Amino acid sequence: MASRMSLCLLLVLVASATASAQLCPHFYDIVCPDALPTIKRVVEAAVSQEQRMGASLLRLHFHDCFVNRVDEDVEARVVPAQTSFNCCMSRDSVVVLGGPTWKVPLGRKDSTTANKTKAETDLPGPFLDLPALIDAFKKQGLNETDLVALSGGHTIGFSQCGAFRDRIYNETNIDPEFAQERRLTCPRTGNNTNLAPFDPTPASFDVAYFNSLTNLKGLLHSDQQLFNGGSTDALVSTYSSNPEAFRADFIKSMIRMGNIKPLTGNEGEVRSNCRVVNVNQAVWEM
């Protein structure tokens, strides 16, 4: 499989040299027809072995699109791939966990640089209030529907104690029993890496996340901000009772996010090693 993927990457390099600045679901059909089926099989196997991998791969898509970088630690555990392939891995992981499928716009290439400070600034953090969340998405050309729908990605996966400790001990817009339950695995000090699920069904792509928000059981501060008397309350309520509406908007928003400032044509590169740029430059700019 590794040799097949290496050959595919070589073919994609040739195709990318003449590609127009346009993403297309059929980008690899001729140059690498086995690429997407191969990625699908690998993702299915990885998620089968470790269900948390599905959430990790979905987060990978956010990292690529918001800051044009590759999350090499996650990616290296699955399959060497370019940024465009990461979108497919995210889609396939959602499908494995019961979510919808969609046609991924392909042809997005890797950036030759990545800035750690910019990544930490651009990626919406767990402590942001609603106005800051809206602003972070607006900077990427995404609206409030995109914010709520994409936040619904928290229907799968877990968060570390350090990201929600302040909420469960100090915030008032939280169900008391839920807060007490989370404190059992997240003490006031230490154990920052202890995990808790975003919703009661962390391995199923469903609307339990939105149900949790309406019951004041959002795990992160940023989660509960989506249902806290603000402009996104109505959409959270809609999704909590209408799974099809959520799935439809999630698909649209994932595609929109995949089209954030894509590097195509002569921009960017297809990495031969996902951990470093092709000219052996340092991956991070400090």
BALUMTOR-898948 format. One record per residue (C-alpha): x, y, z; residue number from 1. Coordinates in steps of 0.5 Angstrom, whole numbers, padded with zeros to 4 digits. Example, Ala and Ser with C-alpha at 12.3 -4.5 7.8 and 13.67 -1.06 7.14 Angstrom:
<nodes>
+-------+-------+-------+------+
:  east : north :    up : roza :
+-------+-------+-------+------+
:  0025 : -0009 :  0016 :    1 :
:  0027 : -0002 :  0014 :    2 :
+-------+-------+-------+------+
</nodes>
This chain:
<nodes>
+-------+-------+-------+------+
:  east : north :    up : roza :
+-------+-------+-------+------+
:  0000 :  0000 :  0000 :    1 :
:  0006 :  0005 :  0002 :    2 :
:  0009 :  0004 : -0005 :    3 :
:  0002 :  0005 : -0008 :    4 :
:  0001 :  0011 : -0005 :    5 :
:  0008 :  0014 : -0006 :    6 :
:  0007 :  0013 : -0014 :    7 :
:  0000 :  0016 : -0013 :    8 :
:  0004 :  0022 : -0010 :    9 :
:  0009 :  0022 : -0016 :   10 :
:  0003 :  0022 : -0021 :   11 :
:  0000 :  0028 : -0017 :   12 :
:  0006 :  0032 : -0017 :   13 :
:  0006 :  0032 : -0025 :   14 :
: -0002 :  0033 : -0025 :   15 :
: -0001 :  0039 : -0020 :   16 :
:  0004 :  0042 : -0024 :   17 :
: -0001 :  0044 : -0030 :   18 :
: -0007 :  0044 : -0025 :   19 :
: -0012 :  0050 : -0026 :   20 :
: -0013 :  0054 : -0019 :   21 :
: -0020 :  0050 : -0018 :   22 :
: -0022 :  0045 : -0013 :   23 :
: -0025 :  0039 : -0016 :   24 :
: -0028 :  0032 : -0013 :   25 :
: -0025 :  0028 : -0019 :   26 :
: -0018 :  0031 : -0019 :   27 :
: -0015 :  0024 : -0018 :   28 :
: -0019 :  0020 : -0022 :   29 :
: -0014 :  0019 : -0028 :   30 :
: -0007 :  0020 : -0024 :   31 :
: -0009 :  0016 : -0018 :   32 :
: -0015 :  0012 : -0018 :   33 :
: -0014 :  0008 : -0012 :   34 :
: -0012 :  0014 : -0008 :   35 :
: -0019 :  0015 : -0005 :   36 :
: -0021 :  0008 : -0004 :   37 :
: -0014 :  0006 : -0001 :   38 :
: -0015 :  0012 :  0004 :   39 :
: -0022 :  0010 :  0006 :   40 :
: -0020 :  0003 :  0007 :   41 :
: -0014 :  0005 :  0012 :   42 :
: -0019 :  0010 :  0015 :   43 :
: -0024 :  0005 :  0017 :   44 :
: -0019 :  0000 :  0020 :   45 :
: -0016 :  0006 :  0024 :   46 :
: -0022 :  0008 :  0027 :   47 :
: -0024 :  0001 :  0028 :   48 :
: -0018 :  0000 :  0032 :   49 :
: -0019 :  0006 :  0036 :   50 :
: -0025 :  0010 :  0035 :   51 :
: -0022 :  0017 :  0038 :   52 :
: -0018 :  0017 :  0031 :   53 :
: -0025 :  0019 :  0028 :   54 :
: -0025 :  0025 :  0032 :   55 :
: -0018 :  0027 :  0031 :   56 :
: -0018 :  0026 :  0023 :   57 :
: -0024 :  0031 :  0023 :   58 :
: -0020 :  0036 :  0027 :   59 :
: -0015 :  0035 :  0022 :   60 :
: -0019 :  0038 :  0017 :   61 :
: -0020 :  0044 :  0021 :   62 :
: -0013 :  0045 :  0022 :   63 :
: -0011 :  0045 :  0015 :   64 :
: -0016 :  0049 :  0013 :   65 :
: -0016 :  0055 :  0018 :   66 :
: -0008 :  0055 :  0018 :   67 :
: -0006 :  0052 :  0012 :   68 :
: -0002 :  0047 :  0016 :   69 :
: -0001 :  0039 :  0017 :   70 :
: -0002 :  0036 :  0023 :   71 :
:  0003 :  0031 :  0022 :   72 :
:  0003 :  0027 :  0029 :   73 :
: -0004 :  0025 :  0027 :   74 :
: -0003 :  0024 :  0020 :   75 :
:  0003 :  0020 :  0021 :   76 :
: -0001 :  0015 :  0025 :   77 :
: -0006 :  0014 :  0019 :   78 :
: -0003 :  0015 :  0012 :   79 :
:  0002 :  0019 :  0009 :   80 :
: -0002 :  0024 :  0005 :   81 :
: -0003 :  0031 :  0002 :   82 :
: -0007 :  0036 :  0005 :   83 :
: -0013 :  0035 :  0000 :   84 :
: -0013 :  0027 :  0002 :   85 :
: -0014 :  0030 :  0009 :   86 :
: -0021 :  0032 :  0007 :   87 :
: -0022 :  0025 :  0005 :   88 :
: -0020 :  0022 :  0011 :   89 :
: -0024 :  0027 :  0015 :   90 :
: -0030 :  0025 :  0011 :   91 :
: -0029 :  0018 :  0011 :   92 :
: -0028 :  0018 :  0019 :   93 :
: -0035 :  0022 :  0019 :   94 :
: -0038 :  0016 :  0015 :   95 :
: -0035 :  0011 :  0019 :   96 :
: -0038 :  0014 :  0026 :   97 :
: -0045 :  0014 :  0022 :   98 :
: -0045 :  0021 :  0019 :   99 :
: -0046 :  0023 :  0012 :  100 :
: -0042 :  0023 :  0006 :  101 :
: -0041 :  0028 :  0001 :  102 :
: -0036 :  0030 : -0005 :  103 :
: -0030 :  0033 : -0003 :  104 :
: -0027 :  0038 : -0007 :  105 :
: -0020 :  0036 : -0009 :  106 :
: -0013 :  0039 : -0011 :  107 :
: -0012 :  0043 : -0005 :  108 :
: -0004 :  0043 : -0004 :  109 :
:  0000 :  0044 :  0003 :  110 :
:  0003 :  0050 :  0005 :  111 :
:  0011 :  0051 :  0005 :  112 :
:  0011 :  0054 :  0011 :  113 :
:  0007 :  0054 :  0018 :  114 :
:  0007 :  0059 :  0023 :  115 :
:  0006 :  0057 :  0030 :  116 :
:  0003 :  0063 :  0033 :  117 :
: -0002 :  0064 :  0027 :  118 :
: -0004 :  0057 :  0028 :  119 :
: -0005 :  0059 :  0036 :  120 :
: -0009 :  0065 :  0034 :  121 :
: -0013 :  0063 :  0028 :  122 :
: -0016 :  0056 :  0031 :  123 :
: -0022 :  0058 :  0035 :  124 :
: -0020 :  0056 :  0042 :  125 :
: -0024 :  0053 :  0048 :  126 :
: -0025 :  0059 :  0052 :  127 :
: -0028 :  0064 :  0047 :  128 :
: -0034 :  0067 :  0048 :  129 :
: -0040 :  0068 :  0042 :  130 :
: -0037 :  0074 :  0039 :  131 :
: -0030 :  0072 :  0039 :  132 :
: -0032 :  0065 :  0036 :  133 :
: -0037 :  0069 :  0030 :  134 :
: -0031 :  0073 :  0029 :  135 :
: -0026 :  0068 :  0028 :  136 :
: -0030 :  0064 :  0023 :  137 :
: -0032 :  0071 :  0020 :  138 :
: -0025 :  0072 :  0018 :  139 :
: -0025 :  0065 :  0014 :  140 :
: -0031 :  0067 :  0010 :  141 :
: -0035 :  0063 :  0015 :  142 :
: -0042 :  0065 :  0018 :  143 :
: -0046 :  0063 :  0024 :  144 :
: -0049 :  0057 :  0021 :  145 :
: -0042 :  0055 :  0019 :  146 :
: -0040 :  0056 :  0026 :  147 :
: -0046 :  0052 :  0029 :  148 :
: -0046 :  0046 :  0024 :  149 :
: -0038 :  0045 :  0024 :  150 :
: -0038 :  0046 :  0032 :  151 :
: -0043 :  0040 :  0031 :  152 :
: -0037 :  0036 :  0030 :  153 :
: -0036 :  0035 :  0037 :  154 :
: -0041 :  0030 :  0037 :  155 :
: -0035 :  0025 :  0037 :  156 :
: -0029 :  0025 :  0041 :  157 :
: -0026 :  0028 :  0047 :  158 :
: -0023 :  0034 :  0051 :  159 :
: -0018 :  0034 :  0056 :  160 :
: -0019 :  0036 :  0063 :  161 :
: -0015 :  0043 :  0062 :  162 :
: -0020 :  0045 :  0057 :  163 :
: -0026 :  0045 :  0061 :  164 :
: -0024 :  0045 :  0068 :  165 :
: -0025 :  0053 :  0069 :  166 :
: -0032 :  0051 :  0066 :  167 :
: -0034 :  0046 :  0071 :  168 :
: -0032 :  0049 :  0077 :  169 :
: -0033 :  0057 :  0076 :  170 :
: -0039 :  0057 :  0071 :  171 :
: -0046 :  0058 :  0073 :  172 :
: -0049 :  0056 :  0066 :  173 :
: -0048 :  0049 :  0067 :  174 :
: -0052 :  0043 :  0070 :  175 :
: -0050 :  0042 :  0077 :  176 :
: -0050 :  0034 :  0076 :  177 :
: -0047 :  0035 :  0070 :  178 :
: -0041 :  0039 :  0073 :  179 :
: -0041 :  0034 :  0079 :  180 :
: -0040 :  0028 :  0074 :  181 :
: -0034 :  0032 :  0070 :  182 :
: -0031 :  0034 :  0077 :  183 :
: -0030 :  0026 :  0078 :  184 :
: -0025 :  0026 :  0073 :  185 :
: -0022 :  0033 :  0073 :  186 :
: -0020 :  0035 :  0079 :  187 :
: -0018 :  0043 :  0081 :  188 :
: -0011 :  0042 :  0080 :  189 :
: -0007 :  0037 :  0076 :  190 :
: -0009 :  0031 :  0071 :  191 :
: -0010 :  0036 :  0065 :  192 :
: -0010 :  0030 :  0060 :  193 :
: -0016 :  0026 :  0063 :  194 :
: -0021 :  0026 :  0058 :  195 :
: -0028 :  0027 :  0058 :  196 :
: -0033 :  0026 :  0052 :  197 :
: -0036 :  0032 :  0049 :  198 :
: -0043 :  0029 :  0049 :  199 :
: -0046 :  0022 :  0052 :  200 :
: -0045 :  0018 :  0045 :  201 :
: -0038 :  0020 :  0043 :  202 :
: -0037 :  0015 :  0038 :  203 :
: -0043 :  0016 :  0034 :  204 :
: -0045 :  0022 :  0029 :  205 :
: -0051 :  0024 :  0032 :  206 :
: -0055 :  0031 :  0035 :  207 :
: -0053 :  0029 :  0042 :  208 :
: -0048 :  0035 :  0042 :  209 :
: -0054 :  0040 :  0041 :  210 :
: -0058 :  0036 :  0046 :  211 :
: -0053 :  0037 :  0051 :  212 :
: -0052 :  0044 :  0050 :  213 :
: -0060 :  0046 :  0051 :  214 :
: -0059 :  0042 :  0057 :  215 :
: -0053 :  0046 :  0059 :  216 :
: -0049 :  0040 :  0059 :  217 :
: -0044 :  0043 :  0054 :  218 :
: -0037 :  0041 :  0056 :  219 :
: -0033 :  0047 :  0053 :  220 :
: -0034 :  0054 :  0055 :  221 :
: -0034 :  0055 :  0047 :  222 :
: -0039 :  0050 :  0046 :  223 :
: -0044 :  0053 :  0051 :  224 :
: -0043 :  0059 :  0048 :  225 :
: -0047 :  0057 :  0042 :  226 :
: -0054 :  0056 :  0047 :  227 :
: -0053 :  0062 :  0052 :  228 :
: -0058 :  0067 :  0050 :  229 :
: -0055 :  0069 :  0044 :  230 :
: -0056 :  0069 :  0036 :  231 :
: -0054 :  0062 :  0035 :  232 :
: -0059 :  0059 :  0040 :  233 :
: -0065 :  0058 :  0035 :  234 :
: -0060 :  0054 :  0030 :  235 :
: -0058 :  0050 :  0036 :  236 :
: -0065 :  0048 :  0038 :  237 :
: -0067 :  0046 :  0031 :  238 :
: -0061 :  0042 :  0030 :  239 :
: -0062 :  0038 :  0037 :  240 :
: -0069 :  0036 :  0034 :  241 :
: -0068 :  0036 :  0027 :  242 :
: -0062 :  0031 :  0025 :  243 :
: -0063 :  0032 :  0018 :  244 :
: -0062 :  0039 :  0018 :  245 :
: -0056 :  0039 :  0022 :  246 :
: -0053 :  0033 :  0017 :  247 :
: -0055 :  0038 :  0011 :  248 :
: -0052 :  0044 :  0014 :  249 :
: -0045 :  0040 :  0016 :  250 :
: -0044 :  0038 :  0009 :  251 :
: -0045 :  0045 :  0006 :  252 :
: -0040 :  0048 :  0012 :  253 :
: -0035 :  0042 :  0011 :  254 :
: -0035 :  0044 :  0003 :  255 :
: -0034 :  0051 :  0005 :  256 :
: -0029 :  0050 :  0010 :  257 :
: -0025 :  0046 :  0005 :  258 :
: -0025 :  0052 :  0000 :  259 :
: -0022 :  0057 :  0005 :  260 :
: -0016 :  0060 :  0001 :  261 :
: -0014 :  0053 : -0002 :  262 :
: -0007 :  0053 : -0005 :  263 :
: -0008 :  0050 : -0012 :  264 :
: -0004 :  0051 : -0019 :  265 :
:  0003 :  0053 : -0018 :  266 :
:  0002 :  0055 : -0010 :  267 :
:  0004 :  0050 : -0005 :  268 :
:  0007 :  0043 : -0006 :  269 :
:  0005 :  0036 : -0005 :  270 :
:  0009 :  0033 :  0000 :  271 :
:  0013 :  0027 : -0001 :  272 :
:  0014 :  0027 :  0007 :  273 :
:  0008 :  0029 :  0011 :  274 :
:  0013 :  0032 :  0016 :  275 :
:  0017 :  0036 :  0013 :  276 :
:  0017 :  0041 :  0006 :  277 :
:  0020 :  0038 :  0000 :  278 :
:  0026 :  0043 :  0000 :  279 :
:  0028 :  0040 :  0008 :  280 :
:  0026 :  0047 :  0011 :  281 :
:  0023 :  0047 :  0018 :  282 :
:  0016 :  0046 :  0018 :  283 :
:  0015 :  0051 :  0024 :  284 :
:  0017 :  0058 :  0023 :  285 :
:  0018 :  0061 :  0030 :  286 :
+-------+-------+-------+------+
</nodes>
